[in-house]
Structures are given as structure tokens and as C-alpha cells.
Amino acid sequence: MSLIGAALPISAQSIRPPLDLAPSKETFAPKSTGGAPAAGGGFGDIFSKLITDVEQNQTKASEITRSVLMGDNPNLHQSVIAMQEASVSFGLMVEVRNKVVESYQELMRMPV
């Protein structure tokens, strides 16, 4: 008997709702000090935060992996999950960078 094409029942508990990936109002709100409006940097701040978050994910994954390898943490699955989260966040950052560069190149090709 072949398992190819066999359907497994999916319980309602195993289905999770999609992640809320919509940016909050705080993400794109200009940061200002005092009464003066913020001068630029909004787009750059978003990328700085993205890079910082990716770096934190990678640091966390490396710390958990180190603790598993040293025998301090018996939960190998936490290490694997942390490494995958770091990998996915890094991949997302690279794809966002590629899209921004591609958009910039497209704008530069447009006739004025």
C-alpha cells in the first residue's frame, strides 16, 4: 500500500490563523522630538529596525544552540526552531533588499 496520495485528517486544533503581517501605525509614523517634524529617515529607520531584528534572531539562535551543545539545555527542538526562525527572517530581509534594489533600478530606467 502506497502512502502517496493518502489524505490525513486535519484537526481544527492543528490549523493556526495566519500571522498578522500588517504593519502597525507606529511602524510608518515619523518620529519627532518636541514640536519639530522628523526630517527624513523614516524609510531608513524601517530597514535599521529590520536589520536589528534579524541580528537579534540570529544571536538568540546561536545562544540557544550553544546551550544545547554545552548540555545546559536538553531541548534540541528549541534550538532547531530558533535556527529556522533566524533563517527565515534573514531570507525575508534579503528578499526585501532585492525588491528595493530592483525598484530603484526600475525608477532609474524610466525616461524623464
C-alpha positions in Angstrom: 0.0 0.0 0.0 1.4 3.3 -1.0 1.2 6.4 1.2 1.4 8.7 -1.7 -1.9 10.5 -2.1 -3.1 9.3 1.3 -5.0 12.1 3.0 -4.5 12.6 6.7 -7.4 14.2 8.6 -6.6 17.7 9.8 -8.0 18.6 13.2 -9.2 22.1 13.9 -6.5 22.5 16.6 -3.7 22.0 14.1 -4.8 24.9 11.9 -3.4 28.2 13.1 -4.7 31.5 11.9 -2.3 33.4 9.6 0.2 35.7 11.1 -0.8 39.4 11.3 1.9 40.8 9.0 0.2 44.2 8.5 2.4 47.0 9.7 1.2 49.0 12.7 0.7 52.7 12.5 3.8 53.1 14.7 5.9 51.4 12.0 5.5 54.2 9.5 4.8 57.1 11.9 7.5 59.8 11.7 9.5 60.1 14.9 9.8 63.6 16.1 11.3 65.3 19.1 9.5 68.3 20.5 7.3 70.2 18.1 9.5 69.9 15.1 8.6 67.3 12.4 11.0 64.5 11.8 13.4 65.1 9.0 13.6 62.1 6.7 14.9 58.8 7.9 11.5 57.1 8.1 12.4 54.6 5.3 15.9 54.1 6.7 14.6 53.6 10.2 12.4 50.7 9.0 15.4 49.0 7.4 17.5 49.6 10.5 14.9 48.0 12.7 14.6 45.1 10.2 18.4 44.5 10.4 18.4 44.8 14.2 15.6 42.3 14.5 17.4 39.8 12.2 20.6 40.2 14.2 18.7 39.6 17.4 17.1 36.5 16.0 20.5 35.1 14.9 22.1 35.9 18.3 19.2 34.2 20.1 19.5 31.1 17.9 23.3 30.9 18.4 22.9 31.3 22.2 20.2 28.5 22.3 22.3 26.2 20.1 25.4 26.9 22.2 23.5 26.0 25.4 22.2 22.7 23.8 25.7 21.8 22.7 27.1 22.5 26.1 24.5 20.3 27.7 22.8 23.2 29.6 19.5 22.9 27.7 18.1 19.5 26.9 15.6 20.8 24.4 17.1 20.3 21.0 13.8 21.3 19.3 14.1 24.8 20.7 17.5 25.2 19.0 16.2 23.9 15.7 13.2 26.2 15.8 15.3 29.2 16.7 17.7 28.5 13.8 14.8 28.2 11.4 13.3 31.5 12.6 16.6 33.2 12.2 17.0 31.7 8.7 13.5 32.8 7.6 14.0 36.3 9.0 17.3 36.6 7.2 15.8 35.3 3.9 12.9 37.9 4.3 15.4 40.7 4.8 17.4 39.6 1.7 14.2 39.5 -0.4 13.1 42.9 0.8 16.5 44.3 -0.1 16.3 42.7 -3.6 12.9 44.2 -4.2 14.1 47.7 -3.1 17.1 47.5 -5.4 15.0 46.2 -8.2 12.5 49.1 -7.7 15.3 51.6 -7.6 16.8 50.2 -10.9 13.4 50.4 -12.5 13.0 54.0 -11.4 16.4 54.8 -12.9 15.4 53.3 -16.2 12.3 55.5 -16.5 12.6 58.3 -19.0 12.3 61.8 -17.5 
